[in-house]
């Protein structure tokens, strides 16, 4: 596979980048309550969860959880995030893994947070979470299902997705996972929804970028989810220079130092404008008593940001990481490979 590499001029100052981005106040992000102007997105958590059900695509249904009990469990954590400044919350649980747009709307209405759900299928986990029809259908047929959710809403809820969530394995792409990224690319070209792909390592990340080029989609429409799992920081730089968004999204109390190093590497190479930060936290599990352990959303605010400040990051740079970058990454707009 040959990936065409574009040479992207590096901007000398991340402050200049922040100023440039701050003028891009047009466009919108699609929340469970409708469009949110990019200028009003505020501080974002671009990769979090509220409920995840690992029972598998063959067995899952929304009778496996009680929405009111999930709300009671999640509400204090969401309010905690809002109290420290979060305004927009991307719920990354895909279809057939516990996506529940009605639950998310109730939580959005109660907290005042902008909550964003998704369309797409999750191929990681040995394809356990892919519905049967997707194995036989073509990329166009799968894309048609996802486009219909954007045009008509998810099921009979009227709630529209705000991005495409897919997942692939940790090696080179299987035929099925290659079909998923093609379906995502074709959905993007019809809807303008950003593609966030559970990826991890560099091999599948660059394979997906290659497919996007083949489909005429710019990597600027692609979020490399769990990029922190790739231990070669040069891969992050190369993908960012191609235009992809580099999502460091597993922040917890025990790994803050390693995330600071990842972010510093991007800053030192003038690529802070391509970084997304989140915690992959939450996770009410229906199979466990009272949903099991629920990890809150405060580490980024209470530990990572203070440490970044102690390392010399300015307020403008932190604003870029937490507000400007995610708003730009997930704004609804078609991004073609030119």
C-alpha positions as CSV (number, residue, x, y, z in Angstrom):
1,X,0.0,0.0,0.0
2,X,1.3,3.4,-0.9
3,X,0.3,6.4,1.1
4,X,0.8,9.8,-0.5
5,X,2.4,12.1,1.9
6,X,1.8,15.8,1.7
7,X,4.3,18.3,3.0
8,X,2.4,20.5,5.4
9,X,4.2,23.8,6.4
10,X,4.9,24.0,10.1
11,X,3.7,27.1,11.8
12,X,6.4,28.6,14.0
13,X,4.1,29.6,16.9
14,X,1.3,27.7,18.5
15,X,-0.1,31.0,19.7
16,X,-0.5,32.1,16.1
17,X,-2.2,28.8,15.4
18,X,-4.6,29.5,18.3
19,X,-5.4,32.9,16.9
20,X,-6.1,31.4,13.5
21,X,-8.4,28.8,14.9
22,X,-10.3,31.2,17.1
23,X,-11.6,32.9,13.9
24,X,-13.2,29.7,12.8
25,X,-16.5,30.3,14.6
26,X,-18.8,29.2,11.8
27,X,-20.0,25.6,11.5
28,X,-21.6,23.4,14.2
29,X,-21.3,20.2,16.2
30,X,-24.4,18.0,16.2
31,X,-25.5,17.2,19.8
32,X,-28.4,15.0,20.9
33,X,-30.4,18.2,21.2
34,X,-29.5,19.5,17.8
35,X,-26.7,21.7,16.3
36,X,-24.3,23.6,18.6
37,X,-22.4,26.4,17.0
38,X,-18.6,25.7,17.1
39,X,-18.1,29.0,18.9
40,X,-20.3,27.7,21.8
41,X,-18.7,24.3,22.2
42,X,-16.4,25.4,24.9
43,X,-14.2,22.9,26.7
44,X,-14.7,19.4,25.3
45,X,-14.1,15.9,26.4
46,X,-13.8,14.2,23.0
47,X,-13.6,10.6,24.1
48,X,-15.7,9.4,27.1
49,X,-18.4,6.9,27.9
50,X,-21.5,6.7,30.0
51,X,-22.7,3.1,29.4
52,X,-21.0,0.2,27.7
53,X,-22.5,-3.3,27.3
54,X,-20.1,-6.0,26.2
55,X,-22.7,-8.8,25.7
56,X,-22.2,-8.7,22.0
57,X,-24.2,-7.7,18.9
58,X,-26.2,-10.9,18.8
59,X,-27.6,-10.4,22.3
60,X,-27.7,-6.7,23.1
61,X,-30.9,-4.7,23.6
62,X,-31.9,-1.7,25.6
63,X,-33.9,-3.8,28.0
64,X,-30.7,-4.9,29.6
65,X,-30.4,-1.6,31.5
66,X,-32.7,0.7,33.4
67,X,-32.2,4.2,32.1
68,X,-33.2,5.8,35.4
69,X,-30.6,3.7,37.3
70,X,-27.9,4.7,34.8
71,X,-28.9,8.3,35.1
72,X,-28.6,8.1,38.9
73,X,-25.2,6.6,38.6
74,X,-23.8,8.9,35.9
75,X,-25.3,12.2,36.9
76,X,-22.9,13.2,39.7
77,X,-19.9,12.5,37.5
78,X,-21.3,14.5,34.6
79,X,-22.1,17.4,36.9
80,X,-18.6,17.2,38.3
81,X,-17.2,17.6,34.8
82,X,-19.4,20.5,34.1
83,X,-18.5,22.2,37.4
84,X,-14.8,22.2,36.4
85,X,-15.6,23.7,33.0
86,X,-16.6,21.0,30.6
87,X,-19.3,22.2,28.2
88,X,-19.3,19.5,25.5
89,X,-19.1,15.7,26.1
90,X,-18.6,13.2,23.3
91,X,-20.1,9.8,24.2
92,X,-18.2,7.3,22.2
93,X,-20.2,4.1,22.8
94,X,-21.1,2.8,19.4
95,X,-24.2,0.9,18.2
96,X,-24.4,-2.7,19.4
97,X,-22.2,-1.8,22.4
98,X,-24.7,0.1,24.4
99,X,-25.4,3.3,22.5
100,X,-28.6,4.8,23.9
101,X,-29.5,8.2,22.4
102,X,-32.6,8.6,24.6
103,X,-30.5,8.1,27.8
104,X,-28.0,10.7,26.5
105,X,-30.7,13.2,25.8
106,X,-32.1,12.9,29.3
107,X,-28.7,13.4,30.7
108,X,-28.1,16.4,28.5
109,X,-31.4,18.0,29.4
110,X,-30.7,17.4,33.1
111,X,-27.1,18.6,33.2
112,X,-27.0,21.3,30.5
113,X,-24.0,19.6,28.9
114,X,-23.8,19.3,25.1
115,X,-23.7,15.5,24.7
116,X,-22.8,14.0,21.3
117,X,-23.6,10.4,20.1
118,X,-22.4,8.6,17.0
119,X,-23.2,6.3,14.1
120,X,-20.9,3.5,12.9
121,X,-19.9,-0.1,13.8
122,X,-17.1,-1.3,16.1
123,X,-14.8,-3.9,14.6
124,X,-12.3,-4.4,17.5
125,X,-12.8,-7.3,19.8
126,X,-12.8,-10.0,17.2
127,X,-15.9,-8.5,15.5
128,X,-18.1,-9.5,18.4
129,X,-19.9,-6.1,18.2
130,X,-20.6,-6.0,14.5
131,X,-24.2,-6.9,13.5
132,X,-24.7,-9.9,11.2
133,X,-25.9,-7.8,8.3
134,X,-22.6,-5.9,8.1
135,X,-20.7,-9.1,7.3
136,X,-22.6,-9.6,4.1
137,X,-23.4,-6.0,3.0
138,X,-21.1,-3.9,0.9
139,X,-19.5,-0.7,2.0
140,X,-22.1,1.3,0.2
141,X,-24.9,-0.6,1.9
142,X,-23.4,-0.1,5.3
143,X,-22.8,3.6,4.6
144,X,-26.5,4.0,3.6
145,X,-27.5,2.8,7.0
146,X,-25.2,5.4,8.7
147,X,-26.3,8.2,6.3
148,X,-29.9,7.4,7.1
149,X,-29.2,7.9,10.8
150,X,-27.8,11.3,10.0
151,X,-30.7,12.3,7.8
152,X,-33.6,10.8,9.8
153,X,-32.3,10.3,13.3
154,X,-31.3,7.1,15.1
155,X,-34.2,4.6,15.1
156,X,-37.4,6.5,15.9
157,X,-35.8,8.9,18.3
158,X,-35.2,11.8,15.9
159,X,-31.7,12.2,17.6
160,X,-28.9,12.6,15.1
161,X,-25.3,11.4,15.4
162,X,-22.5,13.9,15.7
163,X,-19.7,11.7,14.4
164,X,-18.8,8.3,13.0
165,X,-17.4,5.8,15.5
166,X,-15.7,2.7,14.1
167,X,-13.1,0.3,15.5
168,X,-10.4,-1.9,13.9
169,X,-8.0,-4.6,15.1
170,X,-4.4,-3.9,16.2
171,X,-2.8,-5.4,13.0
172,X,-3.1,-4.5,9.4
173,X,-6.8,-4.2,8.4
174,X,-8.9,-7.3,7.7
175,X,-11.2,-7.2,4.7
176,X,-14.1,-6.5,7.0
177,X,-12.4,-3.6,8.8
178,X,-11.2,-2.2,5.5
179,X,-14.9,-2.2,4.5
180,X,-15.8,-0.4,7.7
181,X,-13.4,2.5,7.0
182,X,-14.6,2.7,3.3
183,X,-18.2,2.9,4.6
184,X,-17.1,5.6,7.0
185,X,-15.3,7.5,4.3
186,X,-18.4,7.4,2.0
187,X,-20.6,8.4,4.9
188,X,-18.3,11.4,5.6
189,X,-18.5,12.5,2.0
190,X,-22.3,12.6,2.3
191,X,-22.7,14.0,5.8
192,X,-19.5,15.8,6.9
193,X,-19.3,13.7,10.0
194,X,-15.8,13.2,11.4
195,X,-14.5,9.6,11.6
196,X,-13.2,8.5,15.1
197,X,-11.7,5.1,14.9
198,X,-10.6,2.9,17.8
199,X,-7.2,2.1,16.5
200,X,-4.3,2.2,18.9
201,X,-1.2,1.2,17.0
202,X,0.4,2.9,14.0
203,X,0.0,0.0,11.5
204,X,-3.8,0.1,11.3
205,X,-3.8,3.9,11.7
206,X,-1.8,4.4,8.5
207,X,-3.7,1.6,6.7
208,X,-6.9,3.5,7.4
209,X,-5.4,6.8,6.2
210,X,-4.4,5.0,3.0
211,X,-8.0,3.9,2.5
212,X,-9.2,7.4,3.1
213,X,-6.9,8.7,0.4
214,X,-8.3,6.0,-2.0
215,X,-11.8,7.2,-1.2
216,X,-11.0,10.9,-1.7
217,X,-11.2,11.9,2.0
218,X,-8.7,14.0,3.7
219,X,-7.1,12.6,6.9
220,X,-8.3,15.8,8.5
221,X,-11.6,13.9,8.8
222,X,-10.0,11.1,10.8
223,X,-9.3,10.8,14.5
224,X,-6.7,8.3,15.5
225,X,-8.3,7.1,18.7
226,X,-6.0,5.6,21.5
227,X,-2.9,6.9,19.7
228,X,-1.1,6.8,23.1
229,X,-0.9,3.0,22.6
230,X,1.6,3.6,19.8
231,X,5.0,3.9,21.5
232,X,6.9,5.5,18.6
233,X,6.2,9.2,18.9
234,X,7.4,9.8,15.3
235,X,4.3,8.0,14.1
236,X,2.1,10.6,15.9
237,X,4.1,13.3,14.1
238,X,3.8,11.7,10.7
239,X,0.0,11.1,11.0
240,X,-0.5,14.7,12.2
241,X,1.5,16.1,9.3
242,X,-0.8,14.2,7.0
243,X,-3.7,16.0,8.7
244,X,-5.1,13.3,11.1
245,X,-6.2,14.2,14.6
246,X,-4.0,12.5,17.3
247,X,-6.2,11.5,20.2
248,X,-4.4,10.8,23.5
249,X,-7.5,9.6,25.4
250,X,-6.7,7.2,28.2
251,X,-5.7,9.7,30.9
252,X,-6.0,8.5,34.4
253,X,-4.5,9.2,37.8
254,X,-1.5,6.8,37.2
255,X,-0.3,7.9,33.8
256,X,-0.4,11.7,33.7
257,X,3.4,12.0,33.4
258,X,3.5,9.9,30.2
259,X,0.7,12.0,28.7
260,X,2.6,15.2,29.4
261,X,5.6,13.8,27.5
262,X,3.4,12.9,24.5
263,X,1.9,16.4,24.4
264,X,5.3,18.0,24.8
265,X,6.5,16.0,21.8
266,X,3.7,17.4,19.7
267,X,4.3,20.9,20.9
268,X,8.0,20.8,20.2
269,X,7.2,19.8,16.7
270,X,4.7,22.5,16.2
271,X,1.8,20.1,16.0
272,X,-0.2,21.0,19.1
273,X,-3.0,22.0,16.8
274,X,-3.6,18.3,16.0
275,X,-3.9,16.9,19.5
276,X,-7.1,15.8,21.3
277,X,-7.2,14.9,25.0
278,X,-9.6,12.8,26.9
279,X,-9.9,10.0,29.6
280,X,-12.0,7.2,28.2
281,X,-13.7,7.2,31.5
282,X,-17.2,6.4,32.9
283,X,-18.5,3.0,31.8
284,X,-21.7,1.9,33.6
285,X,-21.8,-1.9,32.9
286,X,-25.3,-3.5,32.9
287,X,-24.0,-6.9,33.8
288,X,-22.5,-5.7,37.1
289,X,-24.3,-4.7,40.3
290,X,-25.3,-1.1,40.2
291,X,-23.3,-0.7,37.0
292,X,-20.0,-1.6,38.6
293,X,-17.0,0.8,39.1
294,X,-17.6,4.1,37.4
295,X,-14.5,6.2,36.8
296,X,-15.1,10.0,36.9
297,X,-14.0,12.7,34.4
298,X,-11.8,14.9,36.5
299,X,-8.3,13.7,36.1
300,X,-7.7,15.9,33.0
301,X,-8.8,19.0,34.9
302,X,-7.3,18.3,38.3
303,X,-4.0,16.7,37.4
304,X,-3.1,16.9,33.7
305,X,-3.8,20.6,33.2
306,X,-2.0,21.7,36.3
307,X,1.1,19.6,35.3
308,X,1.0,21.1,31.8
309,X,1.0,24.6,33.4
310,X,4.0,23.6,35.5
311,X,5.8,22.5,32.3
312,X,5.3,26.0,30.8
313,X,2.2,25.5,28.8
314,X,0.4,28.8,28.4
315,X,-3.3,29.4,28.9
316,X,-3.7,29.8,25.2
317,X,-2.1,26.4,24.5
318,X,-4.3,24.7,27.0
319,X,-7.4,26.4,25.6
320,X,-6.3,25.1,22.2
321,X,-6.0,21.6,23.5
322,X,-9.3,21.5,25.4
323,X,-11.6,23.7,23.3
324,X,-10.3,24.9,19.9
325,X,-8.9,21.5,18.7
326,X,-12.0,19.3,19.5
327,X,-14.4,21.9,18.1
328,X,-12.5,22.0,14.9
329,X,-12.0,18.3,14.7
330,X,-15.7,17.5,15.1
331,X,-17.3,20.3,13.3
332,X,-19.7,19.0,10.6
333,X,-18.0,19.7,7.3
334,X,-16.9,17.6,4.3
335,X,-13.1,17.3,4.0
336,X,-12.0,16.0,0.7
337,X,-8.5,15.0,-0.3
338,X,-7.4,17.8,-2.7
